[in-house]
Amino acid sequence: MKRMTPVEQANHALQQIKDAGSGKTALELGWIEQIRITPPRAVFRLSLPGFAQSQRDRIVAEARGALMALDGIDDVQIEIGQPPSQGGIGQAGHGQPAERQSIPGVRQVIAVSSGKGGVGKSTVAVNLACALAQTGLRVGLLDADIYGPNAPTMLGVADQTPEVQGSGDQQRIVPIETCGIAMVSMGLLIDDHQPVIWRGPMLNGIIRQFLYQAEWGERDVLVVDLPPGTGDAQLSLAQAVPMAGVVIVTTPQQVSLQDARRGLAMFRQMGIPVLGVVENMSAFIPPDRPDCRYALFGSGGGAQLATDYDVPLLAQIPMEMPVQEGGDTGRPIVINRSESASAAEFNRLAEAVLKAVTQPV
């Protein structure tokens, strides 16, 4: 007998939650939807119509109890959504999330994600975008790492401010053009030392603005640099826009691999294609001994992760001093040191990503 996935187990457990009036399940009515399981946490959206508000406390208690009874779950988070409409625009009904909305003019969206910080995810995203642009594609880069927006520094435009036109829902932001790509980032809109202290709804709002209210124009590829982890930004993007796939960045270390597994599993549960794994910092290459490689953080971790989840190992990016220097000076290594071993791997990554997407650009 086939073993149920965590989401299937959650749906099965929640079948017991019923409307006191009709006897139909809350899942059938679309009151409980968008269930995500990332042990030890379960998350779902509760969208009750006005007439059912008197049942809210009971439904919340029963749903929480049902999910907490599942193996490996010790935390249940509930999002409050809009009441389900009767065939309204943008509502899929029957407990399903609204249809994802494409970005006008953008053909492919590719996300770059990591389970934890400090693995070089933004470096990979920036150099991937630049490498794709060098093949002749029209490329955009959306820096969705709202709490740690580093792309402006890595691309040498931290001192620039994008043009913003209009206000409210009609507001438009003009991406900064640099290194052959168009880029939007929270880092372009705040001071260097200004922290971003936002909860989920505000985070979701700014990401949707960057997606749909930026003047992307015609783009073959939009690379999205996600923040580390499995939180609101990842959910917001996955639920908002159709994605060609996601690239998972890790280092060979076991701690990094553990978190990368969680991130990879999250995207699979959400139905997002995982294009493959990038092992960053795979080995250190001394500047005075370019033929030598030292595995400072172990070896084989990225390959093992790829094997465990039956996805390709897209690239193994070495540690070279020009990578760090390029990031600090705003000259990505694929542009500034195109002959380097790291640049060669980033170009290999770009080629592999283009081959992996379901509909080649």
PyMOL commands that set and color helices and strands:
alter all, ss='L'
color gray80, all
select helices_A, chain A and resi 6-14+50-68+121-134+151-154+168-170+186-188+200-212+232-240+254-269+301-308+321-329+333-336+341-356
alter helices_A, ss='H'
color red, helices_A
select strands_A, chain A and resi 32-38+41-46+75-80+106-114+139-143+164-165+172-173+176-178+181-185+219-225+245-250+274-284+313-319
alter strands_A, ss='S'
color yellow, strands_A
deselect
rebuild
show_as cartoon
